Every structure is written in C-alpha cells, then in structure tokens.
C-alpha cells in the first residue's frame, strides 16, 4: 500500500513531552489564542498574546505519534516586544468574555506543504521568568481527498473554558441564576485542562481522548486529515472529501449546521465513527465576535436547564433530545438517531465494557481475544474504557433501523439522566457498542463512551479528580478499530506489529428470519400480550440482530435474541395487522423483503390508553412536592371505569391514591394502590365499576409526593385506543396539595403517565359504529354542493377504533345525490327552482359491522329574491284621501345591491279608487323607462302590475315609481318620509331637497315631482335582486384542534372580524360544538367598543359540530369596521391555541391576527350578555359570523 503523508510525517524525529508539553498549569503571565480555530495550509495563522515579557518565543508543534514522543517542532517565532493586552470585551452579564480586542502579537506562515494536523503553539518566556502556555489550532488540507476526516472537539474545549470568569456551566454571569455563560468566545486562552471553569477538567480538552486517537491513527499510518468543529458546522468543510468522518472523546456541543452537514455526509455514503461519548448532546449556534468576525462566539443558553425559551434567537439551544418547546423550536431530535447511542450516565465513571458470547461472534471482533469467548462466557475490555461519561442505545422510535449491538454492560450507576437534561439520580443503566448501515450504504459506529480512545494509546491526560487508575491500552480495542476501518475500506500503511491486517467484508448475502408464532391468519385480542417468536440464520456470517415492525414497516424495534428470537407485542388498535420481521447480519446486510404474517386483532372488552411497552422518555422530575396528576379522557361508547394506572419510577416512594372525576371536579371514585412494584405500571381497582357517559370528559388521576415521570408535548396529538381517547391540547393535568385535590392545571400538554381502564358495555368483539346527523351545509338555488367525506365523518365515531368510511348516499329530498368513491365526496344537486331545506341520507361502515346511516340537512338559497319597499301587511293611515281628481302618485327610491331589476309597480288601493290604473318607472330626470297596466285588481288592498321587460337598476341611483288614477281617492300617510324608509336593498329617502312622496295632477302620463308634507302615497316598486351570498370565516370541514376544553365555568367566547363588502349585513352567528358543550347557547353581535347590536338563541342543535342561529333582522355592517361575534356557553368549549397568530381571511371576511388587532380570540367569564374583552395566546374559540353580501 502506498505510504501517505501521515506515515511519512511520522518517520521524522519528534520532540519529547518534556519539551512540547507544559508539565503543569499554563502560565497566566503569557497566554493567548489563535484568531481562527483552523487555517488551510499555505495561509497564515495569527496569535494574540498577552504578556509583559520582551523576550519570548512561539514554538509550533504538530501532534502525532513520532516514535511515541507525540509531537514534532515545525517552527519557532521569536518575539522581543512585550504585548500587554486590554481587558476583554463582551458582555459579562451573560458571561461573554471576548478578547478579540487584543492585538496580533505573532504570526506563522503555514507552509504550503504542511501536513494537516492538530498543532500546538507553545508560548515560552525567555526573560528569566518561568512561564509557558499552549495555543491549539488545526491545519487543514482543503481540496484534497483523505481516508479519514478527524473532527476536533473544540466546541467542548471552549464550552468548559472558564477563562475570564464564566463558562457554559457556571461562573460570574448575572443573567443566569447559576452564573453560567450563555455565550463563550473562541477569542480566549483555553484553560480547560487546568480546571479553570465550573466542571472543567482534562477530559474536556484536546490532550485527553482526542490525543490518544491522534497518536494511534498516525502510529499506524492512516491517511487522516484534520478540521475543527467550526469547520464541520458553519465552516462547511466538504465532508464528502473523506471516506470516514471521525468524532472522538468528549464531543458534546454540536450546532444545527454541524449536525446537518454530518447527516448529509452519511446520506451521501460517508462512513461515521463516533469514538466518543456524551456526543451531540447540547445544541448550539454561532455568532460573530465583537470585531464582526463570523463564527467566533459559541452560543448555548442551555434552555433545557432554564425550562423555557430564553435564547432570543428562534433556534433551540438546549439539549438536542429535549422536545419540551419543539415545535416551534427545533429540538426534540435525540442524538442516537444519528450516532446510535444517547448520553445517559454522568461523570465520573471507571467501568468495564463487557461482551457476552452472543455479541462476541460478529466480525467486528475478529482476530481479538473477545472472539474467543466461549458459550455462556463474557469477555471484558480494559477497566476504565467505559467512562468518564457514557451512553445507552435505547430500543425506541429514534433507534436507527438495522442497528446491531456489539457489547452489553448493565450497571447500577449513581448519576443517571432521568429527564431531557436537567436531573440525574441513581438508576440501572446498560451500555452497548453499536453499528448500523444507513440507506446510503454508510456504516455508523457508536462507542457511546468518552474514553473509548484510551484503549488505543496510553499517552493522554486522565480524568478530572485524579483518583482513577490509569486506563491501559487494550489490544482488542485496537484490533476492533482496524477491523472497523477495514470494513469501511480504510487501511493503515504502518500497522503496529501485534495487530492483524483486516479486509472489508465480501458477504453480501442477507440473513433470513422466519416467524413461527403467531401463525398466519391468527386472531389476537387488542392490548393483550402476544409473544412473536421465530428463528434466524445466516450464510457467510452471523445473525447480529432481528427487528420487528407492527406498523407496516414504518418503524422497527429490536427483538430479543438472534438465532432464536422473541418480541413482546401488545396490539394497540383492532383490525387487520401485518407483523414484519427481518434479520441483520454482522456485515450489516438486512433481509429484504421481510418475513411477514397477517393477523386479525379483535376489540378487547377492556381497554386502556397505554401498554406496558409505553414508558416515559423523561423518567423523573426534580419536584418533591405533594400533588395530584392526571389525564383527561372520554369514551365513545357506554361502559365503566374499573381502575386507574400510573407509571412509577424508582424514586417514587410512599403511598399513592387513585381518583376518578367528572370534568367539573366531582369525585366519582377513589382507590388505594397496593402491592406496588419498585417501578413500572401500577394499577388500583375501584371497589365497583363507575358508569361513564359517551362523549363526556372525565379525569383519571393519582396522588403522590413528587419525583413523578413527565413528558412535555406528548398530548399535542390525541391518544386513542378505540373506545377510549385522551384529547390533544390542554391535557395532562395537575394540582398541588393534599390527596383528593381536583387536578385542573395544565402545562405544555405534558403526559404525567396516568391511565384509566375502561370496560365496554358491549364487551369484547366488534361493536357497530355511530353515525351522527349533520347540518350547516348551504348552497345556492340550482348549484350543486360537493361535500367531502371527511366533513360527513367528523361527527361520527367507532367504539372499536376502526377507521370509518362513507359507502354511499341516497334518499334525497328536494334534490338528487351521488357518491363518488374515487373523489371521496358526496354531490347534492337541488331540484330545479327549489329553495329551502333539503336532506339526504349517507351511509358509513367500519368494515366489520353492518353499515349505519344518518341524515344531512342542506339549506338551498334562492338565487333571485323579490324585494319591495313595503310588506304585504303594511297599510296606509288614510285609506282614501277623498280627493277625486286625476293624479299621478309616486315614490322616489334607490337600490343598494348590484344586478337588480325592476319588474313592476305596486300601489295600495282604496275601494273608492276605481277605474284603470297604469304603473310607470322613471329615472330621476323624468325619462319614462317602463309602464304597465294593472289588471285583475281586487276591490282594495295591494295591487301589482308587471312590466313586459324588467328594467336594469343602477346601484344607488334614484328612480321614481308611480301610478295614475283617473278617479283619485288615493291612500296616504302624512309625514311618513320625514325619515328614510329601508327594506332589504331598497331605500326610499327622507323628504329633503328632492322631496319624497311625489305627485302631479293631470292626465296620464305625467312625471310626478311635487311633494307635500313628506306624504307617503303608498306606491311601491317590485325588484328582483340577486340572492345575497352568505359568507362565513370557516367552512363546515374546519374543526378545532381541541374539540373539548375541560372548562366548566359560564363563559362568553368570541372573535373579532371585519368585512370588505359595502352592502354586508350580519344575519347570524355560528359556533363549533363539542359533544360535552351542552345546555343553552346564546349568540351576540357587538361593536368593537362593546355595544350590543343583536342577539338570539340557538335552537335545534345537533350533538356536535357547527351550530347556527339567525338574528330576527339582518344587521348592516360598515366595510372596514371591526365587530365581535360571540356566543355564551356554560361548559366545555372548543379551542385551537395560537390560531390567530395570523389573519384568517375568507372571501370578503377577515378575522385579524391577535397581534394586529389588540387581541383576537376573545372571552370573558360570566353570565350571558357579558362582553368578551380578554384574549389569551391568540386562541381561536371557534366562533363564526354569517354575513350576507353581494
């Protein structure tokens, strides 16, 4: 194999540690830093040095093996000028000390042929005053390809560095209660190795595990090039220039772009080796320094410790795994989804990695003593390799598919991480070395321990407290790494003599797993344990893992065992299920396609929310107070609650009591937990079953004394097991206090791991679905209405948990109906010319029971509406004036809607008003537009004549409607037009400059333009106006995130809105009703200032879904003006938090955002008629307005 630059470099003579190392703490009289963490060869690295000495030198060393000496001097820069520096800048309140305001004191021009590596600039005083310190930096080899890319853990060096007064763990910052910094600068001397800074110690620095790995890699002539963590992140070093990416030691702090780039490299086929522990733990971001130099400030507010979003930037800077505020933050991504292992065991550990016989068989251990482990035996690696912090490899949804375990060490530890990054406590823990192959073909190794590289070389700094014995080199670790690199197609060129050269696997044949139980076609029972079992074999290697999927291959979990394996499963939902099983061999070949068996899961007589495999991800809170913890739930079928369950961790001691409550806090049952185990699910049975009403909300809770388990955000989505549902949103409830305190508080949708056991009244087996009648649909006359199947199913339920589907629609009244299975929609077409209420029937199925049906009501709105100024019941004050002269009588009017047509004239007739009458329509200037003779008159009352051709009316233009009588005796009401008269879209203006109530004496025709005493002569116009469009903010298919909020106080709920239409009027109010929102409901319309404009009561409500109430008369709305629509309820409204974070716009209607309107989503507690003026979290309480406009 050709000798590479690393092998050639290490043939050069080195310098002893007595020369290049410090031999003690770094001097404070000469210290500094490089202005960049890494530089490319052929460029210059600048040093900023603080010293009063006028005689000092900078010796530059490259770290490597060099015959065991560990470094080679490559340059010396002599300085004879003191360089005292000012106090650092920054922001001490947040612990930021930035010495970027220092001046450059010395520089080194890196030769163009320099070998990539980690370098130390040793600052040495030569003025008779002892003093020396190190400045680490990296020399890159940009634009070249290499087998291994070595990333330094410089982010960890700086996170622990307390120079200046603070690091990310503590210090003198005032913003954080513990004095920790929120930001640390790379513009500082690094004193981490000297324990300067809270928790700082040698294991957090370069010369610990990283140095051991550097020595071993270069001793064996691996083709390696180096770059910093900054380069992996914002520096964007192209990782595809390497065959292998290597992380070593204590690689704890990773920025978002750093992880994204490494994941992208993996997905492009770059192998990953995490010879590290506590890796990818804290999520960070980057900022410029005080000079504006990018990526010199490492930011980590440790929001997991704060328990809230305190970083002003949108990016999350807590632990990568913490989901408590994500979304909207970008946490909630545990590190083992990348590395295969996740940090769990805190410092300071000195443990032994154990390899049981079954895990000694994979090729990872070839040519090691581990491979010789006999059946039943267990191999042990050198003591201390499992330290000082280490990881686990959980079998959860974040576990990479195809992962195999290469060791197994179970211990009781003193500091186990029991939440997402805040709390440790004694607990059992299990460590595994892991390996998996990504879909790209990249192999990913996870050591899961900070000290893994100590097994490669003995020369390195030890742990912080100095009491541990030295960790000895372990040849099995060295050989295993040779094997691993070989399987990644990377070979050494100067392999040490006691190791065996390895080659890549040629095994491409996947193993085979088969399922022996349950049998294909077996019938299982929901939530009852099933042991899935089988065997697995491999040709050309060994079976290293077996995986099982019960969700169609979406996720995979590891089975127990390999050649003979088992997997415990509690089917959560009934229905047809396919169990898929696949084996993985030690060359990471994965069986495809997977073996499978089809089974039928039948509904259980008794169901619960959680199964034994459902366990908290955050095991223990730090709270020790007495409190009640619970879960809100409802059922969709009759039955009884028989027990309450809760998950108990090892730290939950003392007595626990179960309670069952109604939503309003009425205690329904209680029971004491007895015979508890040390941990796991506990159950207390009620003395007698408690009947539950379908659709009602209940609370199951228990009382304890703290240290409970809790997972934030769990109830951002509902949890359902068929008949039983824990709703999303305001769920996970608590109350501090004595046992029996109703838990009504909520916090971040947290699951406190409380459960209820529900016995269905119908017992085991399939129960029929429930179809609910639907209303609130509307369409215009002659216009087909398409209703999505989802809108019809929103009001239906299935007590088994089966998915529902629409199978058809029929039995239409006042129309026709068709069902399209392809489009998944119903189309209802009204009968020709019909307007009014229409209905049809739709049918649903759960695929297991007989279909059931319900009725849908549709309002069909007329497309053209007859409008007149006067109602048929309106009548004059004086039926006959007694004036017998021939006269033309009229009324001035205008129409406010577009598209209207005048069809005819009406007048009120007294019995003395005989003879022929002619109606006419004029423009305001007296031009005759149309006329018609009245025919078939009655003796008295309203008469009507129709024009041969309707006349188009221009919006808001004045016209005159008149009729002629030759015998007089007309009807009249004096003073009528002292005010204007409006009906629908027609307006007869008040008597004014133009006058109203017009007449002219004489024969027909003559234009009437005289007025007297604002008299109404009871002339009318008949207008056909287009039917106004009914507009709403929400469609019938829009539904709340939380259908039932368990709030039982009387409350007025509302929303601000405005219309852009000039002819709009509010005709009613709508609200979304959950099944528990019972009792009377009242609708209200208000001005923004709280003046009540209209109110009405909801009648004929359905059990749930959209409800609508119509005002007695439409309320005209002014375009652009804000109004408030509200309704009053006494219990359990619907809500969606943060909905009004943006405007809701639908046609001409807008519900403005909460921020732009001074709060939207309104409420006030109190009786009906209370004005809703408060808002919270831009919450939509699902109140709507019905507005009529053109």
Secondary structure, DSSP 8 states (H G I E B T S, - for coil): ----HHHHHTTS--B-HHHHS-SSS--SSEEEEESSSEEETTSEEEEEEEE--SSEEEEEEEES-GGGT-EEEEEEEEE-S-B-----EEEGGGTEEEGGGS---EEEE--TT---EEEEEEEEE-SSS--EEEEEEEEE-TT--EEEEEE--HHHHHHH--TTSEETTEES-SSSTT---SEEESSS---GGGT-STT--GGGSTTTHHHHHHHHHHHTT--EEEE-HHHHTTT---GGGEEEEEEEEE--EEEHHHHHHHHHHHHTT-EEEEEEESTT-EEEEEE--TT--TT-EEE---HHHHTS---SSSS--SBTT--TTTTTSS----THHHHS-EEEE-S---B--EEEHHHH-SGGGTTSSGGG--TT-EEE--TTSB-SSEEE---STTS-TT-EE---EEEEEEEEE-SSSS-EEEEEEEE--EEEE-TTS-EEEE--BTTGGGGT-S-S---SSS-S------HHHHHHHHHHHHHTT---SS--TTS------------EEEEEES-TT-EEETTSEEEEEEEEE-SSS-EEEEEEESSTTS--EE-B-SSEEEEEEE--S-EEEEEEEEEEETT--B-SS-EEEEEEEE--SEEES--TT---SS---S--S-EEEEEEEEESS-EEEEEEEEEE-TT--S--EEEEEETTS-EEEEEE--S--SSEEEEEEEEEEEEE-TT-EEEEEEEE-S----BTTGGGS-EE-SSEEE-SSS-SEEEESSTT----EE-TT-B--EEEEEEETT-SS----B---EEEEEEETT--EEEEHHHHHTT-B-TT----EEEEEEEEESEEEEEETTTTEEEEEE-TT--EEEEEEEEEE-SSS--EEEEEEEEEE-SEEEEESS-TT---SBS-----S-EEEEEEEEE-STT-EEEEEEEEE-TT--S-EEEEEEETTS-EEEEEE--S--SSEEEEEEEEEEEE--TT--EEEEEEESS----BBTTGGGS-EEETTEEE--SSSS-SSEEEESSSS----EE-TT-B--EEEEEEEE--EEE-SS-TT---SBS-----S-EEEEEEEEE--TT-EEEEEEEEE-TT--S--EEEEEETTS-EEEEEE--S--SSEEEEEEEEEEEE--TT--EEEEEEESS---BBTTGGGS-EEETTEEE--HHHHT--SEEEESSTT----EE-TT-B--EEEEEEE-
